[in-house]
């Protein structure tokens, strides 16, 4: 059974205490996993640049390795280091994030060629939670942006029962940052493909509507 260490934002702004943020970032940088809150639910995070860590996420979720995971970044600057941000990508990321929107763009050589990428592309999002952005920034690398649930199951707010549904390594030490009030959307993030030669395409409409995306790109 996983050994969960339960944490909560320690300031009114939603940030973790600095020591807690550094501790969670160190777990991720060392190849461990963490549970972090976002505006669409909790995500199971691993450093996206450490293949062994990402594989642990696939194992925990019992997810097919043929289905790569998106990644979460803390800023445009971080995203630009790991993905090729076109003007269109900067427009939509700049307009709707931090928030429930993911863009699919070309990856850079800083990311593996599998697990978090597909045929040279990667899905990038910047989640809307101060503590989560704080941890990702402290880790210095993007993390996996996949929901905390077995593949195909419904995402729910984290508790001991939810954790028990996943398949953990023996005696896994898992920081869990809890903030149920952060979940403001029941739909997954809007997914926008920006690598199609025929132009941008909304693959999945979520809290950000296709009309909003199109209006922003037209400016």
C-alpha beads as a LAMMPS data file, in Angstrom:
LAMMPS data file: protein, C-alpha beads

219 atoms
218 bonds

1 atom types
1 bond types

-500.0 500.0 xlo xhi
-500.0 500.0 ylo yhi
-500.0 500.0 zlo zhi

Masses

1 110.0

Atoms # bond

1 1 1 0.000 0.000 0.000
2 1 1 1.179 3.509 -0.776
3 1 1 2.607 5.566 2.063
4 1 1 0.797 8.884 1.540
5 1 1 1.999 12.118 3.109
6 1 1 -0.938 14.509 3.159
7 1 1 -0.207 18.208 2.595
8 1 1 -2.312 21.320 2.116
9 1 1 -1.627 24.889 0.970
10 1 1 -0.252 26.813 3.902
11 1 1 -1.086 30.367 2.907
12 1 1 -4.295 32.204 1.896
13 1 1 -2.914 32.541 -1.635
14 1 1 -3.001 28.768 -2.117
15 1 1 0.766 28.279 -2.006
16 1 1 2.475 25.534 -0.046
17 1 1 4.866 26.463 2.705
18 1 1 8.274 26.761 1.068
19 1 1 9.681 23.744 2.863
20 1 1 6.777 21.558 1.739
21 1 1 7.104 22.781 -1.862
22 1 1 10.820 21.992 -1.895
23 1 1 10.180 18.548 -0.402
24 1 1 7.587 17.640 -3.066
25 1 1 9.822 18.997 -5.839
26 1 1 12.719 16.910 -4.532
27 1 1 10.570 13.762 -4.656
28 1 1 9.717 14.480 -8.304
29 1 1 13.309 15.335 -9.242
30 1 1 14.397 12.068 -7.652
31 1 1 12.059 9.998 -9.814
32 1 1 9.165 9.767 -7.369
33 1 1 5.488 10.534 -7.811
34 1 1 3.177 13.145 -6.291
35 1 1 -0.517 14.000 -6.361
36 1 1 -1.229 17.626 -7.207
37 1 1 -4.503 19.577 -7.469
38 1 1 -5.715 21.313 -10.623
39 1 1 -8.884 23.112 -11.680
40 1 1 -10.194 19.942 -13.397
41 1 1 -9.238 17.398 -10.711
42 1 1 -6.165 15.805 -9.176
43 1 1 -3.259 14.711 -11.320
44 1 1 -0.655 12.020 -10.773
45 1 1 2.650 13.758 -11.386
46 1 1 6.086 12.452 -12.301
47 1 1 8.989 14.299 -13.874
48 1 1 8.257 14.058 -17.599
49 1 1 11.982 13.879 -18.395
50 1 1 12.561 10.718 -16.305
51 1 1 11.262 7.733 -18.257
52 1 1 11.402 5.364 -15.288
53 1 1 9.243 7.756 -13.270
54 1 1 6.719 8.133 -16.085
55 1 1 6.546 4.340 -16.385
56 1 1 5.586 4.203 -12.699
57 1 1 2.612 6.449 -13.490
58 1 1 1.553 4.140 -16.328
59 1 1 1.833 1.168 -13.962
60 1 1 -0.130 2.884 -11.173
61 1 1 -2.970 3.756 -13.562
62 1 1 -2.717 0.459 -15.477
63 1 1 -2.539 2.601 -18.600
64 1 1 -1.649 1.306 -22.062
65 1 1 1.881 2.410 -23.007
66 1 1 0.580 3.195 -26.496
67 1 1 -1.352 6.180 -25.072
68 1 1 1.140 8.955 -24.200
69 1 1 0.430 11.414 -21.415
70 1 1 0.279 15.186 -21.682
71 1 1 2.619 17.271 -19.575
72 1 1 2.110 20.218 -17.230
73 1 1 4.432 23.214 -17.216
74 1 1 4.734 26.088 -14.770
75 1 1 5.177 28.898 -17.322
76 1 1 5.485 29.823 -20.971
77 1 1 9.248 29.892 -20.484
78 1 1 9.283 26.271 -19.315
79 1 1 6.901 25.206 -22.076
80 1 1 9.129 26.840 -24.711
81 1 1 12.095 24.796 -23.494
82 1 1 10.311 21.486 -24.003
83 1 1 8.016 22.322 -26.932
84 1 1 8.149 24.443 -30.071
85 1 1 5.697 27.225 -29.359
86 1 1 4.334 28.725 -32.560
87 1 1 2.646 32.141 -32.523
88 1 1 -0.721 30.335 -32.406
89 1 1 0.419 28.267 -29.427
90 1 1 1.551 31.370 -27.573
91 1 1 -1.787 33.041 -28.330
92 1 1 -3.961 30.315 -26.835
93 1 1 -1.646 29.433 -23.943
94 1 1 -1.314 33.119 -23.156
95 1 1 -5.059 33.715 -23.317
96 1 1 -6.406 30.697 -21.441
97 1 1 -3.747 29.452 -19.048
98 1 1 -3.189 28.887 -16.223
99 1 1 -6.444 27.121 -16.921
100 1 1 -8.212 24.151 -18.514
101 1 1 -6.621 24.100 -21.954
102 1 1 -4.023 21.794 -23.536
103 1 1 -2.235 22.439 -26.830
104 1 1 -0.568 19.805 -28.989
105 1 1 2.636 21.141 -30.550
106 1 1 5.986 19.819 -31.738
107 1 1 8.307 18.673 -28.974
108 1 1 11.965 19.594 -28.523
109 1 1 14.861 17.215 -27.910
110 1 1 14.511 17.807 -24.156
111 1 1 11.643 15.298 -23.952
112 1 1 11.743 11.518 -24.493
113 1 1 10.508 10.154 -27.807
114 1 1 7.781 8.102 -26.136
115 1 1 5.424 7.991 -23.121
116 1 1 4.849 11.784 -23.018
117 1 1 5.188 12.433 -26.754
118 1 1 3.624 11.044 -29.931
119 1 1 5.233 11.191 -33.359
120 1 1 7.262 14.222 -32.392
121 1 1 4.415 16.090 -30.694
122 1 1 3.507 16.793 -27.079
123 1 1 0.407 18.034 -25.253
124 1 1 1.193 21.010 -23.014
125 1 1 -0.954 22.543 -20.286
126 1 1 -0.413 25.033 -17.464
127 1 1 -2.776 24.055 -14.629
128 1 1 -4.538 26.655 -12.516
129 1 1 -3.374 26.016 -8.969
130 1 1 -0.725 28.058 -7.124
131 1 1 0.771 25.127 -5.201
132 1 1 0.970 22.924 -8.282
133 1 1 2.713 25.624 -10.320
134 1 1 4.990 26.269 -7.342
135 1 1 6.042 22.607 -7.186
136 1 1 6.581 22.279 -10.948
137 1 1 8.676 25.451 -10.986
138 1 1 10.759 24.198 -8.049
139 1 1 11.285 20.830 -9.764
140 1 1 12.484 22.673 -12.865
141 1 1 10.880 20.248 -15.333
142 1 1 7.363 19.514 -16.587
143 1 1 5.375 16.737 -14.936
144 1 1 2.879 14.231 -16.243
145 1 1 -0.594 15.763 -16.499
146 1 1 -2.757 12.690 -16.111
147 1 1 -5.757 12.252 -13.847
148 1 1 -5.545 10.352 -10.572
149 1 1 -7.563 7.268 -11.433
150 1 1 -7.141 3.877 -13.052
151 1 1 -7.350 4.235 -16.827
152 1 1 -10.969 4.361 -17.933
153 1 1 -12.308 5.106 -14.446
154 1 1 -13.972 8.308 -13.341
155 1 1 -11.763 10.931 -11.725
156 1 1 -12.694 11.741 -8.108
157 1 1 -11.309 13.972 -5.348
158 1 1 -8.374 12.291 -3.680
159 1 1 -8.750 10.282 -0.470
160 1 1 -7.383 7.003 0.883
161 1 1 -9.991 4.967 -1.046
162 1 1 -9.048 6.601 -4.346
163 1 1 -5.351 5.932 -3.733
164 1 1 -6.134 2.289 -2.929
165 1 1 -7.558 1.805 -6.440
166 1 1 -4.181 2.376 -8.067
167 1 1 -1.255 -0.015 -8.384
168 1 1 1.716 1.326 -6.435
169 1 1 5.253 0.156 -5.980
170 1 1 5.796 -1.467 -2.591
171 1 1 6.052 1.151 0.158
172 1 1 5.730 4.022 -2.319
173 1 1 6.222 7.352 -0.521
174 1 1 3.711 9.736 -2.062
175 1 1 3.232 13.438 -1.280
176 1 1 -0.445 14.325 -1.750
177 1 1 -1.380 18.006 -1.925
178 1 1 -5.055 18.336 -1.032
179 1 1 -7.277 21.246 -2.056
180 1 1 -10.738 20.038 -3.051
181 1 1 -11.941 23.618 -3.549
182 1 1 -9.562 23.938 -6.495
183 1 1 -11.737 21.680 -8.676
184 1 1 -13.999 24.068 -10.559
185 1 1 -14.622 22.146 -13.792
186 1 1 -16.141 18.704 -14.311
187 1 1 -14.863 18.457 -17.889
188 1 1 -11.305 17.636 -18.901
189 1 1 -9.237 20.449 -20.377
190 1 1 -9.988 21.644 -23.898
191 1 1 -7.540 19.991 -26.312
192 1 1 -6.292 22.002 -29.296
193 1 1 -4.160 20.469 -32.071
194 1 1 -1.741 23.008 -33.552
195 1 1 0.361 20.727 -35.764
196 1 1 -2.186 19.969 -38.506
197 1 1 -1.125 21.409 -41.909
198 1 1 -4.772 22.356 -42.458
199 1 1 -4.759 24.619 -39.414
200 1 1 -5.679 24.566 -35.712
201 1 1 -8.311 22.075 -34.630
202 1 1 -10.155 21.544 -31.349
203 1 1 -9.946 17.805 -30.668
204 1 1 -11.829 17.919 -27.376
205 1 1 -14.066 20.726 -26.208
206 1 1 -13.884 21.341 -22.477
207 1 1 -14.320 24.390 -20.244
208 1 1 -12.787 26.601 -22.943
209 1 1 -15.132 26.524 -25.930
210 1 1 -14.083 25.972 -29.528
211 1 1 -15.553 29.389 -30.324
212 1 1 -13.317 31.037 -27.717
213 1 1 -10.237 29.314 -29.161
214 1 1 -11.157 30.294 -32.714
215 1 1 -11.823 33.892 -31.719
216 1 1 -8.433 34.133 -30.001
217 1 1 -6.575 32.638 -32.956
218 1 1 -8.311 35.037 -35.331
219 1 1 -6.986 38.120 -33.537

Bonds

1 1 1 2
2 1 2 3
3 1 3 4
4 1 4 5
5 1 5 6
6 1 6 7
7 1 7 8
8 1 8 9
9 1 9 10
10 1 10 11
11 1 11 12
12 1 12 13
13 1 13 14
14 1 14 15
15 1 15 16
16 1 16 17
17 1 17 18
18 1 18 19
19 1 19 20
20 1 20 21
21 1 21 22
22 1 22 23
23 1 23 24
24 1 24 25
25 1 25 26
26 1 26 27
27 1 27 28
28 1 28 29
29 1 29 30
30 1 30 31
31 1 31 32
32 1 32 33
33 1 33 34
34 1 34 35
35 1 35 36
36 1 36 37
37 1 37 38
38 1 38 39
39 1 39 40
40 1 40 41
41 1 41 42
42 1 42 43
43 1 43 44
44 1 44 45
45 1 45 46
46 1 46 47
47 1 47 48
48 1 48 49
49 1 49 50
50 1 50 51
51 1 51 52
52 1 52 53
53 1 53 54
54 1 54 55
55 1 55 56
56 1 56 57
57 1 57 58
58 1 58 59
59 1 59 60
60 1 60 61
61 1 61 62
62 1 62 63
63 1 63 64
64 1 64 65
65 1 65 66
66 1 66 67
67 1 67 68
68 1 68 69
69 1 69 70
70 1 70 71
71 1 71 72
72 1 72 73
73 1 73 74
74 1 74 75
75 1 75 76
76 1 76 77
77 1 77 78
78 1 78 79
79 1 79 80
80 1 80 81
81 1 81 82
82 1 82 83
83 1 83 84
84 1 84 85
85 1 85 86
86 1 86 87
87 1 87 88
88 1 88 89
89 1 89 90
90 1 90 91
91 1 91 92
92 1 92 93
93 1 93 94
94 1 94 95
95 1 95 96
96 1 96 97
97 1 97 98
98 1 98 99
99 1 99 100
100 1 100 101
101 1 101 102
102 1 102 103
103 1 103 104
104 1 104 105
105 1 105 106
106 1 106 107
107 1 107 108
108 1 108 109
109 1 109 110
110 1 110 111
111 1 111 112
112 1 112 113
113 1 113 114
114 1 114 115
115 1 115 116
116 1 116 117
117 1 117 118
118 1 118 119
119 1 119 120
120 1 120 121
121 1 121 122
122 1 122 123
123 1 123 124
124 1 124 125
125 1 125 126
126 1 126 127
127 1 127 128
128 1 128 129
129 1 129 130
130 1 130 131
131 1 131 132
132 1 132 133
133 1 133 134
134 1 134 135
135 1 135 136
136 1 136 137
137 1 137 138
138 1 138 139
139 1 139 140
140 1 140 141
141 1 141 142
142 1 142 143
143 1 143 144
144 1 144 145
145 1 145 146
146 1 146 147
147 1 147 148
148 1 148 149
149 1 149 150
150 1 150 151
151 1 151 152
152 1 152 153
153 1 153 154
154 1 154 155
155 1 155 156
156 1 156 157
157 1 157 158
158 1 158 159
159 1 159 160
160 1 160 161
161 1 161 162
162 1 162 163
163 1 163 164
164 1 164 165
165 1 165 166
166 1 166 167
167 1 167 168
168 1 168 169
169 1 169 170
170 1 170 171
171 1 171 172
172 1 172 173
173 1 173 174
174 1 174 175
175 1 175 176
176 1 176 177
177 1 177 178
178 1 178 179
179 1 179 180
180 1 180 181
181 1 181 182
182 1 182 183
183 1 183 184
184 1 184 185
185 1 185 186
186 1 186 187
187 1 187 188
188 1 188 189
189 1 189 190
190 1 190 191
191 1 191 192
192 1 192 193
193 1 193 194
194 1 194 195
195 1 195 196
196 1 196 197
197 1 197 198
198 1 198 199
199 1 199 200
200 1 200 201
201 1 201 202
202 1 202 203
203 1 203 204
204 1 204 205
205 1 205 206
206 1 206 207
207 1 207 208
208 1 208 209
209 1 209 210
210 1 210 211
211 1 211 212
212 1 212 213
213 1 213 214
214 1 214 215
215 1 215 216
216 1 216 217
217 1 217 218
218 1 218 219
